[in-house]
Amino acid sequence: MKGMSVIVKQISRLMYPSILVLGVYIILHGHLTPGGGFAGGVLIAGAFTLLVLAYGADEVTTARGKWRATLGESIGIFLFWFIAVLGIVQGGYFFLNMVNHGEPLQLFSAGIIPLCNIAIGIEVSAALFAIFITMSVLKLGDKV
């Protein structure tokens, strides 16, 4: 995939940071507003996909790009699992809310839910981008 015209490249370069910041905002404020890790992760994966579509897939579809997406997915799953098991270590319950609660409707008011949203956001964004990379590389009749 070569890339698109100069206009599409410039617009995607201008839109990329805004989409990325919106995805991070939705992940961090998922316990206060609609959204969370999954919705924010989809937006972040969409931002990366926009750049690949605009500039071409030559650099991303290498083994290094696939390896990074797989590593991000593994890190997200491990963080989510680690938060859950840390509850067992702290008090004997899976997913025990061991972080102190703050004031209601504040950013740090939900205990471990923002941490879980961050882990889910990392996993979903990396998984969806890995799916996009795999589908962009494969052609009809190719083997994985």
C-alpha positions in Angstrom: 0.0 0.0 0.0 1.6 3.2 -1.1 -0.3 5.9 0.6 -2.8 8.6 -0.5 -2.6 12.1 -1.8 -0.9 15.0 -0.1 -4.3 16.5 1.1 -5.3 13.2 2.8 -1.9 12.9 4.4 -2.0 16.5 5.8 -5.6 16.1 7.1 -4.8 12.8 8.8 -1.7 14.3 10.3 -3.8 17.1 11.8 -6.6 14.7 12.9 -4.4 12.1 14.5 -3.5 13.9 17.7 -7.1 15.0 18.3 -8.4 11.4 17.9 -5.6 10.1 20.1 -6.3 12.6 22.9 -10.1 11.9 22.7 -9.4 8.2 23.1 -7.2 8.8 26.1 -9.8 11.1 27.6 -12.5 8.5 27.2 -10.3 5.8 28.8 -9.4 8.0 31.8 -13.0 9.3 32.4 -14.8 6.0 31.6 -16.0 5.7 35.2 -17.6 9.1 35.2 -19.0 9.3 31.6 -20.2 6.8 29.0 -17.2 5.1 27.5 -14.3 3.5 29.1 -11.5 1.2 28.1 -13.1 -0.5 25.1 -14.5 2.7 23.5 -11.2 4.6 24.1 -9.2 1.7 22.8 -11.2 1.6 19.6 -10.6 5.3 19.1 -6.8 4.9 19.6 -6.7 2.0 17.2 -8.7 4.1 14.7 -6.1 6.9 15.0 -3.2 4.5 14.2 -5.3 2.9 11.4 -5.9 6.4 9.9 -2.1 7.0 9.7 -1.5 3.7 8.0 -4.2 4.3 5.5 -3.0 7.7 4.7 0.8 7.1 4.6 0.8 3.5 3.5 1.4 0.2 5.2 5.0 -0.5 4.1 6.6 0.4 7.4 3.9 -0.9 9.7 3.3 -4.3 8.1 6.8 -5.5 8.7 7.5 -8.0 11.5 8.4 -5.2 13.8 4.9 -3.6 13.6 3.2 -6.9 14.2 5.5 -7.6 17.1 4.7 -4.2 18.7 1.0 -4.8 18.4 1.2 -8.2 19.9 3.4 -6.9 22.8 0.9 -4.1 23.5 -2.0 -6.7 23.6 -0.1 -8.9 25.9 0.8 -6.0 28.2 -2.8 -4.9 28.4 -4.1 -8.4 29.3 -1.3 -8.9 31.8 -2.1 -5.5 33.5 -5.8 -6.4 33.7 -5.0 -9.8 35.2 -2.5 -8.3 37.6 -5.1 -5.9 39.0 -7.5 -8.7 39.5 -5.0 -11.0 41.2 -3.7 -8.1 43.4 -7.2 -8.1 45.0 -6.6 -11.7 46.1 -3.2 -10.8 47.5 -4.6 -7.8 49.4 -7.8 -9.1 50.8 -8.7 -12.5 49.5 -11.2 -11.5 46.7 -10.7 -11.5 43.0 -10.9 -7.9 41.7 -11.0 -6.5 45.3 -11.2 -2.7 45.2 -8.1 -2.0 47.2 -7.5 1.6 46.2 -9.0 4.3 48.4 -12.1 6.0 47.1 -11.9 9.8 46.7 -14.6 12.4 46.4 -17.6 11.4 44.3 -17.5 12.5 40.6 -13.8 13.3 40.8 -11.2 11.6 38.6 -9.8 9.4 41.3 -13.1 8.4 42.9 -13.6 4.9 41.6 -10.8 2.8 43.1 -9.4 0.3 40.6 -11.9 1.0 37.8 -9.7 3.6 36.1 -6.8 1.2 36.3 -8.9 -1.5 34.7 -10.0 0.9 32.0 -6.4 1.8 31.2 -5.5 -1.9 30.9 -8.5 -2.6 28.7 -7.8 0.4 26.5 -4.2 -0.8 25.9 -5.4 -4.3 25.1 -8.3 -3.3 22.8 -6.2 -0.7 20.9 -3.4 -3.1 20.3 -5.7 -6.0 19.4 -7.7 -4.0 16.9 -4.6 -2.6 15.3 -3.1 -6.1 15.1 -6.2 -7.3 13.4 -6.0 -4.4 10.9 -2.3 -5.1 10.2 -3.1 -8.8 9.6 -6.0 -8.1 7.3 -4.0 -5.5 5.4 -1.0 -7.9 4.8 -3.0 -11.0 3.9 -4.2 -11.5 0.4 -6.6 -14.1 -0.9 -4.8 -17.4 -0.8 -2.0 -16.4 1.5 -1.0 -18.4 4.5 -0.5 -16.8 7.9 
